[in-house]
Amino acid sequence: MTPNNFIVHLVQGGSAGGCLRLACKSFGLPGSVHLIQDDFSHGPLKNGPAREKYLRDCSRGYADEEEDEINTLAPWLSLSEILDKGSIKQVCIWAGENAAEKTFLEMACWYLRNYAGTIMRVGATGLEQLPYIAPQNPETLVRLFAQGQILERADRTVLVESFIQTRDEESTLRRWEAGEIISVPVDYYDSLLMERCSSQWTWAAKIVGEAMGRCDAHNLLGDVFLTSRLQYLIDQGMLQYKGERKSLRDYWLRLT
């Protein structure tokens, strides 16, 4: 068994990262956690500055707080610095069967393509309820770790090639279907928002929340992405608004 301080758990998203850190601290999960704070189900993947601009644009109309500076490459660079020290013998990538985490898995394998240690995936099977890491409790995470699958060099090559194909398509939106990541038009989910609108004024936060609740389990959408689509629908004249488009709490919408 790999010693505790020789294992890094690589995970996407703050909620999943928090659960894993609790599992390490209080439930005996060996290793430390390295967090990639992002959602790879949408946005460009090929160019760091382009992705950062996209994410800033997505926040328009979402929250009136000033956004922190976005640096999408920083967590990957800090991971490389950790691995370059040579003490980490195993990287464990936590990824369920869904659009965001499957893309994350492929992207992580690309960043780790020259890593000589062991790479393991956790989350391909055994997840309870939703096929995501974040909803799992710490005890489940410990159990899942024991069932992790070693990614052999051939497995990693397939994942890297899949990531390169997805990245080079330069699409904005991705879906999980039958175990594969496919690109779809950016307006693919707009109907979820339009169906929640009527001729009556409806709170923007309510529209986004209800649309999130209608997503299928393998393709849950975040409120930031859906808010960005609301802004587009408003700008195109398909929805009217009243209030200030500073945050979801501050404006109401109805059909034009």
Residue frames as qw, qx, qy, qz and C-alpha x, y, z in Angstrom:
[[0.000, 0.888, 0.460, 0.000, 0.00, 0.00, 0.00],
 [0.376, 0.556, -0.033, 0.741, 1.23, 3.49, -0.86],
 [0.334, -0.321, -0.510, 0.725, 2.09, 5.56, 2.27],
 [0.052, 0.821, 0.508, -0.255, -0.32, 8.38, 3.16],
 [0.066, -0.816, 0.104, 0.565, 1.98, 11.25, 2.23],
 [0.250, -0.229, 0.717, 0.609, 2.74, 9.70, -1.18],
 [0.195, 0.516, 0.802, 0.231, -0.85, 9.94, -2.50],
 [0.121, 0.208, 0.012, -0.970, -2.56, 12.97, -4.05],
 [0.302, 0.552, 0.773, -0.080, -6.31, 13.00, -4.62],
 [0.037, -0.072, 0.332, 0.940, -7.16, 15.10, -7.67],
 [0.119, 0.583, 0.789, -0.153, -10.74, 16.36, -7.67],
 [0.060, 0.360, 0.346, 0.865, -12.90, 18.90, -9.48],
 [0.373, -0.646, -0.355, -0.563, -15.09, 21.38, -7.59],
 [0.088, -0.488, 0.512, -0.702, -15.14, 22.80, -4.09],
 [0.796, -0.279, 0.141, -0.519, -17.93, 20.59, -2.74],
 [0.959, 0.112, -0.255, 0.053, -16.22, 17.37, -3.79],
 [0.454, 0.483, -0.493, 0.563, -12.90, 18.69, -2.52],
 [0.370, -0.503, 0.390, -0.677, -14.39, 19.52, 0.87],
 [0.936, -0.167, 0.023, -0.309, -15.88, 16.04, 1.23],
 [0.856, 0.272, -0.347, 0.269, -12.56, 14.43, 0.34],
 [0.167, 0.550, -0.493, 0.653, -10.64, 16.59, 2.79],
 [0.650, -0.412, 0.298, -0.565, -13.04, 15.56, 5.54],
 [0.988, 0.030, -0.129, -0.082, -12.57, 11.91, 4.55],
 [0.634, 0.422, -0.443, 0.473, -8.79, 12.35, 4.82],
 [0.077, -0.537, 0.438, -0.717, -8.94, 14.22, 8.11],
 [0.540, -0.265, 0.472, -0.644, -11.55, 12.23, 10.01],
 [0.916, 0.101, 0.160, -0.354, -12.30, 8.95, 8.22],
 [0.709, -0.346, 0.574, 0.220, -8.89, 7.48, 7.45],
 [0.746, 0.646, 0.132, 0.093, -8.64, 8.17, 3.73],
 [0.674, -0.358, 0.199, 0.616, -4.88, 8.23, 3.01],
 [0.473, 0.345, 0.350, 0.731, -3.25, 11.12, 1.18],
 [0.030, -0.479, -0.170, 0.861, -3.85, 14.81, 0.54],
 [0.431, 0.700, 0.569, -0.017, -6.33, 16.62, -1.70],
 [0.201, -0.221, 0.306, 0.904, -5.52, 18.83, -4.69],
 [0.352, 0.660, 0.566, -0.348, -8.53, 20.81, -5.88],
 [0.177, 0.119, 0.505, 0.837, -9.28, 21.98, -9.42],
 [0.203, 0.539, 0.509, -0.639, -12.01, 24.60, -8.95],
 [0.223, 0.263, -0.492, -0.799, -13.81, 24.49, -12.28],
 [0.699, 0.312, 0.552, -0.330, -16.66, 22.90, -14.24],
 [0.133, -0.351, 0.701, 0.607, -15.46, 21.33, -17.47],
 [0.431, 0.475, 0.767, -0.006, -18.89, 20.54, -18.86],
 [0.351, 0.882, 0.297, 0.105, -18.82, 23.92, -20.60],
 [0.122, -0.926, 0.239, 0.264, -16.42, 26.52, -21.89],
 [0.657, 0.644, -0.389, 0.048, -13.35, 26.35, -24.17],
 [0.889, -0.415, 0.139, 0.138, -10.59, 23.96, -23.14],
 [0.808, 0.376, 0.037, 0.453, -7.79, 24.76, -25.56],
 [0.323, 0.529, -0.123, 0.776, -6.75, 28.23, -24.44],
 [0.385, -0.370, -0.608, 0.588, -6.34, 29.42, -20.85],
 [0.017, 0.191, 0.091, -0.977, -7.05, 33.14, -21.44],
 [0.390, -0.159, -0.546, -0.724, -10.05, 32.28, -23.64],
 [0.503, -0.400, -0.766, 0.034, -11.47, 30.08, -20.89],
 [0.270, -0.327, -0.458, 0.781, -10.89, 32.76, -18.28],
 [0.187, 0.046, -0.166, -0.967, -12.72, 35.35, -20.40],
 [0.475, -0.264, -0.708, -0.451, -15.56, 32.89, -20.98],
 [0.456, -0.407, -0.721, 0.327, -15.94, 32.26, -17.23],
 [0.091, -0.249, -0.242, 0.933, -15.92, 35.98, -16.47],
 [0.320, -0.063, -0.406, -0.854, -18.61, 36.54, -19.10],
 [0.463, -0.323, -0.813, -0.145, -20.70, 33.73, -17.59],
 [0.296, -0.358, -0.626, 0.626, -20.86, 35.58, -14.27],
 [0.120, -0.111, -0.125, -0.979, -22.72, 38.56, -15.79],
 [0.601, -0.289, -0.236, -0.707, -26.10, 38.83, -14.08],
 [0.722, -0.161, -0.668, 0.081, -25.23, 36.08, -11.60],
 [0.581, -0.602, -0.364, 0.410, -23.84, 37.91, -8.58],
 [0.126, 0.956, 0.025, 0.262, -23.09, 41.54, -7.81],
 [0.641, -0.672, 0.248, 0.276, -20.02, 40.71, -5.73],
 [0.285, 0.799, -0.488, -0.206, -16.71, 41.50, -7.40],
 [0.989, 0.114, -0.096, 0.008, -15.28, 38.34, -8.89],
 [0.596, -0.599, 0.430, 0.319, -11.87, 37.06, -7.81],
 [0.265, 0.651, -0.580, -0.413, -9.22, 36.93, -10.49],
 [0.955, 0.128, 0.214, -0.161, -9.57, 33.77, -12.57],
 [0.121, 0.649, -0.727, -0.191, -6.47, 31.76, -13.44],
 [0.945, 0.053, -0.004, -0.322, -7.49, 28.40, -14.86],
 [0.741, 0.419, -0.487, 0.196, -3.92, 27.17, -15.28],
 [0.157, -0.673, 0.533, -0.488, -2.75, 27.90, -11.72],
 [0.798, -0.320, 0.409, -0.304, -4.02, 24.69, -10.04],
 [0.950, 0.301, -0.022, 0.085, -2.53, 22.53, -12.80],
 [0.414, 0.696, -0.416, 0.413, 0.82, 24.32, -12.53],
 [0.395, -0.599, 0.530, -0.451, 0.86, 23.89, -8.75],
 [0.963, -0.057, 0.213, -0.152, 0.09, 20.18, -9.22],
 [0.786, 0.516, -0.228, 0.251, 3.08, 19.90, -11.57],
 [0.042, 0.721, -0.506, 0.471, 5.28, 21.56, -8.95],
 [0.730, -0.398, 0.431, -0.351, 4.15, 19.02, -6.35],
 [0.979, 0.164, 0.124, -0.008, 4.77, 16.07, -8.65],
 [0.554, 0.711, -0.334, 0.274, 8.15, 17.40, -9.82],
 [0.339, -0.701, 0.540, -0.319, 9.47, 16.98, -6.27],
 [0.497, 0.300, -0.810, -0.086, 9.29, 13.23, -6.86],
 [0.166, -0.149, 0.825, -0.520, 7.73, 12.16, -3.57],
 [0.700, 0.189, 0.249, -0.642, 4.20, 11.51, -4.89],
 [0.191, -0.176, 0.938, 0.229, 3.92, 7.89, -6.00],
 [0.108, 0.440, 0.875, 0.172, 0.20, 7.81, -6.81],
 [0.238, 0.069, -0.021, -0.969, -2.36, 10.27, -8.17],
 [0.157, 0.404, 0.894, -0.112, -5.98, 9.36, -7.61],
 [0.171, -0.063, -0.299, -0.937, -8.42, 11.08, -10.00],
 [0.245, 0.365, 0.776, -0.453, -11.97, 11.27, -8.67],
 [0.295, 0.204, -0.380, -0.853, -14.47, 11.29, -11.52],
 [0.554, 0.267, 0.707, -0.350, -17.99, 9.95, -11.85],
 [0.324, 0.296, 0.754, 0.489, -19.96, 9.17, -14.99],
 [0.148, 0.873, 0.382, -0.263, -21.08, 12.67, -15.93],
 [0.538, 0.775, 0.094, 0.317, -20.14, 15.38, -18.41],
 [0.109, -0.937, 0.273, -0.190, -18.09, 17.58, -16.08],
 [0.617, -0.582, 0.529, 0.006, -16.08, 14.90, -14.30],
 [0.874, 0.218, 0.368, 0.229, -15.51, 12.68, -17.33],
 [0.451, 0.832, -0.048, 0.319, -14.05, 15.68, -19.18],
 [0.334, -0.841, 0.391, -0.167, -12.00, 16.43, -16.05],
 [0.865, -0.228, 0.433, 0.113, -10.69, 12.85, -16.03],
 [0.772, 0.494, 0.210, 0.342, -9.56, 13.11, -19.64],
 [0.156, 0.921, -0.154, 0.321, -8.02, 16.54, -19.07],
 [0.580, -0.706, 0.401, -0.064, -6.19, 15.32, -15.97],
 [0.894, 0.003, 0.369, 0.256, -4.70, 12.41, -17.89],
 [0.558, 0.738, 0.047, 0.377, -3.46, 14.88, -20.50],
 [0.139, -0.899, 0.303, -0.282, -1.76, 17.01, -17.85],
 [0.675, -0.510, 0.529, -0.060, -0.33, 13.84, -16.28],
 [0.883, 0.449, -0.107, -0.090, 0.81, 12.32, -19.58],
 [0.510, 0.580, -0.546, 0.325, 4.48, 12.43, -18.54],
 [0.530, -0.573, 0.449, -0.435, 3.92, 11.38, -14.92],
 [0.434, 0.328, -0.839, -0.016, 5.78, 8.15, -14.15],
 [0.236, -0.114, 0.799, -0.542, 3.86, 7.14, -11.03],
 [0.042, 0.354, 0.933, 0.053, 0.61, 5.25, -10.60],
 [0.322, -0.039, -0.065, -0.944, -2.65, 6.87, -11.69],
 [0.023, 0.305, 0.941, -0.142, -5.92, 5.56, -10.33],
 [0.314, -0.290, -0.285, -0.858, -9.50, 6.50, -11.10],
 [0.027, 0.274, 0.844, -0.460, -12.21, 6.44, -8.47],
 [0.365, 0.393, 0.247, -0.807, -15.89, 6.90, -9.32],
 [0.294, 0.146, -0.730, -0.600, -16.43, 4.78, -12.41],
 [0.587, -0.332, -0.693, -0.254, -18.65, 2.50, -10.33],
 [0.485, -0.296, -0.686, 0.454, -20.10, 2.36, -6.84],
 [0.045, -0.145, 0.144, -0.978, -21.41, 5.91, -6.52],
 [0.014, 0.478, 0.825, -0.300, -24.60, 6.23, -4.51],
 [0.232, 0.788, 0.392, -0.414, -27.60, 8.19, -5.85],
 [0.427, 0.881, -0.083, -0.186, -26.16, 10.76, -8.27],
 [0.906, 0.173, 0.053, 0.382, -23.14, 9.77, -10.44],
 [0.193, 0.839, -0.213, 0.462, -21.01, 12.61, -9.03],
 [0.553, 0.081, -0.606, 0.566, -18.31, 12.75, -6.36],
 [0.086, -0.358, 0.270, -0.890, -19.67, 15.72, -4.36],
 [0.690, -0.374, -0.098, -0.612, -22.91, 14.07, -3.08],
 [0.808, -0.054, -0.573, 0.125, -21.05, 11.09, -1.60],
 [0.558, -0.807, 0.105, -0.161, -20.52, 11.03, 2.16],
 [0.023, -0.750, 0.657, -0.067, -17.01, 10.55, 3.63],
 [0.667, -0.193, 0.709, -0.121, -17.60, 6.90, 4.52],
 [0.811, 0.512, 0.274, -0.067, -18.63, 6.19, 0.93],
 [0.357, 0.861, -0.362, -0.002, -15.53, 7.96, -0.38],
 [0.335, -0.560, 0.755, -0.071, -13.30, 5.72, 1.73],
 [0.768, 0.136, 0.619, -0.095, -15.10, 2.65, 0.38],
 [0.669, 0.737, 0.058, -0.080, -14.84, 3.90, -3.19],
 [0.053, 0.824, -0.562, -0.047, -11.11, 4.50, -2.82],
 [0.540, -0.298, 0.787, -0.030, -10.62, 0.85, -1.93],
 [0.718, 0.408, 0.564, -0.008, -12.40, -0.05, -5.20],
 [0.194, 0.827, -0.233, -0.473, -10.40, 2.33, -7.39],
 [0.890, 0.367, 0.228, 0.143, -9.17, 1.24, -10.80],
 [0.448, -0.499, 0.390, 0.631, -5.54, 1.58, -11.88],
 [0.582, 0.777, 0.021, -0.238, -5.26, 3.35, -15.22],
 [0.777, -0.097, 0.404, 0.473, -2.69, 1.50, -17.27],
 [0.181, -0.400, 0.349, 0.828, -0.67, 3.34, -19.89],
 [0.059, 0.256, 0.777, 0.572, -3.00, 2.16, -22.68],
 [0.107, -0.741, -0.654, 0.106, -6.06, 3.38, -20.74],
 [0.206, -0.713, -0.078, 0.666, -4.48, 6.77, -20.20],
 [0.196, -0.137, 0.564, 0.791, -3.56, 7.07, -23.87],
 [0.005, 0.529, 0.773, 0.350, -7.19, 6.55, -24.88],
 [0.194, -0.820, -0.445, 0.303, -8.34, 9.20, -22.41],
 [0.264, -0.530, 0.195, 0.782, -5.68, 11.67, -23.57],
 [0.139, 0.108, 0.685, 0.707, -6.67, 11.18, -27.21],
 [0.075, -0.694, -0.705, -0.123, -10.32, 11.70, -26.33],
 [0.233, -0.773, -0.221, 0.547, -9.48, 14.92, -24.51],
 [0.239, -0.295, 0.415, 0.827, -7.46, 16.24, -27.45],
 [0.053, 0.391, 0.754, 0.526, -10.40, 15.57, -29.75],
 [0.182, -0.802, -0.559, 0.108, -12.84, 17.33, -27.40],
 [0.323, -0.646, -0.007, 0.691, -10.45, 20.23, -26.81],
 [0.219, -0.162, 0.516, 0.812, -9.78, 20.79, -30.50],
 [0.085, 0.603, 0.740, 0.285, -13.47, 20.85, -31.38],
 [0.101, 0.060, -0.137, 0.984, -13.53, 24.18, -29.55],
 [0.359, -0.569, -0.611, -0.418, -17.15, 23.64, -28.57],
 [0.191, -0.488, 0.312, -0.792, -18.70, 25.46, -25.64],
 [0.708, -0.237, 0.332, -0.576, -20.99, 22.78, -24.26],
 [0.309, 0.254, -0.913, -0.077, -20.55, 19.06, -23.60],
 [0.810, -0.221, 0.080, -0.537, -22.86, 16.18, -22.65],
 [0.231, -0.276, 0.930, -0.073, -22.34, 12.70, -21.24],
 [0.820, 0.195, -0.048, -0.537, -24.11, 10.07, -23.32],
 [0.994, 0.075, -0.073, -0.040, -23.59, 6.32, -22.96],
 [0.818, -0.381, 0.130, 0.411, -20.16, 6.77, -21.42],
 [0.558, 0.265, 0.245, 0.747, -18.89, 9.23, -24.01],
 [0.064, -0.643, -0.163, 0.745, -18.50, 13.00, -24.06],
 [0.405, 0.521, 0.561, 0.499, -20.19, 14.66, -27.03],
 [0.094, -0.165, -0.018, 0.982, -20.32, 18.30, -28.08],
 [0.128, 0.692, 0.708, 0.059, -23.71, 19.99, -28.37],
 [0.151, 0.646, 0.180, 0.726, -24.77, 23.51, -29.42],
 [0.156, 0.084, -0.498, 0.849, -24.50, 26.13, -26.70],
 [0.480, -0.127, 0.041, -0.867, -28.29, 26.68, -26.83],
 [0.408, -0.050, -0.902, -0.131, -29.00, 22.97, -26.24],
 [0.262, -0.379, -0.790, 0.405, -30.56, 23.59, -22.81],
 [0.091, -0.083, 0.014, -0.992, -32.24, 26.94, -23.50],
 [0.515, -0.353, -0.569, -0.535, -35.63, 25.24, -23.61],
 [0.515, -0.353, -0.685, 0.375, -35.24, 24.32, -19.92],
 [0.143, -0.232, -0.261, 0.926, -35.19, 28.04, -19.14],
 [0.274, -0.089, -0.357, -0.889, -37.88, 29.11, -21.60],
 [0.504, -0.352, -0.753, -0.237, -40.28, 26.46, -20.27],
 [0.393, -0.423, -0.602, 0.552, -40.00, 27.95, -16.78],
 [0.008, -0.170, -0.020, 0.985, -41.01, 31.42, -18.05],
 [0.153, 0.633, 0.757, 0.054, -44.52, 32.70, -18.71],
 [0.098, 0.709, 0.267, 0.646, -46.33, 35.97, -19.34],
 [0.530, -0.835, -0.128, -0.080, -46.11, 36.62, -15.59],
 [0.129, 0.785, -0.515, 0.319, -43.05, 38.12, -13.94],
 [0.949, -0.260, -0.163, 0.073, -40.95, 35.35, -12.37],
 [0.403, -0.826, 0.376, 0.120, -37.91, 35.75, -10.15],
 [0.538, 0.638, -0.545, -0.081, -34.74, 34.95, -12.13],
 [0.138, -0.427, 0.853, -0.265, -33.35, 32.79, -9.32],
 [0.715, 0.109, 0.551, -0.415, -36.52, 30.68, -9.37],
 [0.768, 0.564, -0.149, -0.266, -36.25, 30.11, -13.12],
 [0.332, 0.605, -0.718, 0.089, -32.63, 29.00, -12.87],
 [0.359, -0.284, 0.800, -0.388, -33.30, 26.78, -9.85],
 [0.801, 0.243, 0.382, -0.392, -36.22, 25.02, -11.52],
 [0.686, 0.617, -0.352, -0.154, -34.21, 24.51, -14.72],
 [0.048, 0.536, -0.818, 0.201, -31.39, 22.95, -12.70],
 [0.563, -0.084, 0.704, -0.425, -33.89, 20.55, -11.17],
 [0.827, 0.425, 0.157, -0.334, -35.00, 19.33, -14.61],
 [0.283, 0.657, -0.680, -0.159, -31.52, 18.25, -15.74],
 [0.953, -0.020, -0.290, -0.087, -30.81, 14.55, -16.18],
 [0.769, -0.618, 0.111, 0.120, -28.53, 12.92, -13.63],
 [0.804, -0.009, 0.216, 0.554, -25.46, 12.61, -15.86],
 [0.347, 0.428, 0.219, 0.805, -25.63, 16.22, -17.07],
 [0.275, -0.800, -0.425, 0.322, -26.37, 18.48, -14.13],
 [0.352, 0.650, 0.108, 0.664, -26.00, 22.15, -15.02],
 [0.389, -0.292, -0.401, 0.777, -24.59, 24.83, -12.75],
 [0.058, 0.859, 0.435, -0.264, -26.41, 28.05, -11.98],
 [0.173, -0.632, 0.277, 0.702, -23.60, 30.15, -13.46],
 [0.185, 0.017, 0.771, 0.609, -23.92, 28.53, -16.89],
 [0.073, 0.636, 0.759, 0.120, -27.72, 28.78, -16.89],
 [0.085, -0.823, -0.209, 0.522, -27.52, 32.42, -15.82],
 [0.180, -0.396, 0.490, 0.755, -25.26, 33.12, -18.79],
 [0.104, 0.304, 0.825, 0.465, -27.90, 31.63, -21.07],
 [0.016, -0.790, -0.558, 0.251, -30.58, 33.80, -19.45],
 [0.126, -0.674, 0.121, 0.717, -28.51, 36.86, -20.32],
 [0.141, -0.073, 0.723, 0.672, -28.32, 35.70, -23.92],
 [0.044, 0.554, 0.813, 0.175, -32.09, 35.16, -24.12],
 [0.070, -0.823, -0.310, 0.470, -32.67, 38.64, -22.70],
 [0.164, -0.525, 0.371, 0.748, -30.18, 40.21, -25.09],
 [0.100, 0.099, 0.813, 0.566, -31.88, 38.46, -28.03],
 [0.396, -0.052, -0.059, -0.915, -35.25, 39.91, -27.03],
 [0.513, -0.176, -0.806, -0.237, -36.80, 36.54, -26.17],
 [0.469, -0.556, -0.614, 0.306, -37.28, 37.51, -22.53],
 [0.054, -0.798, 0.000, -0.600, -38.13, 40.79, -20.84],
 [0.573, -0.211, -0.575, 0.545, -36.72, 41.75, -17.48],
 [0.209, -0.866, -0.051, -0.451, -37.37, 44.24, -14.73],
 [0.727, -0.655, 0.091, 0.183, -34.97, 45.17, -11.99],
 [0.070, 0.840, -0.522, -0.128, -31.19, 45.28, -12.16],
 [0.952, 0.213, -0.221, 0.011, -29.29, 42.47, -13.85],
 [0.028, -0.746, 0.601, -0.286, -26.62, 42.47, -11.17],
 [0.105, -0.195, 0.952, -0.210, -27.48, 39.18, -9.50],
 [0.271, -0.274, -0.866, -0.318, -30.19, 36.53, -9.73],
 [0.168, -0.498, -0.694, 0.492, -31.82, 38.02, -6.64],
 [0.042, -0.453, -0.095, 0.886, -32.36, 41.40, -8.28],
 [0.335, 0.254, -0.377, -0.825, -34.45, 40.89, -11.41],
 [0.624, 0.270, 0.656, -0.329, -37.58, 39.20, -12.74],
 [0.010, -0.199, 0.730, 0.654, -38.35, 37.79, -16.18],
 [0.642, 0.404, 0.523, -0.389, -41.28, 37.11, -18.47],
 [0.567, 0.278, 0.633, 0.448, -41.79, 36.03, -22.05],
 [0.026, -0.239, 0.222, 0.945, -41.65, 38.78, -24.64]]
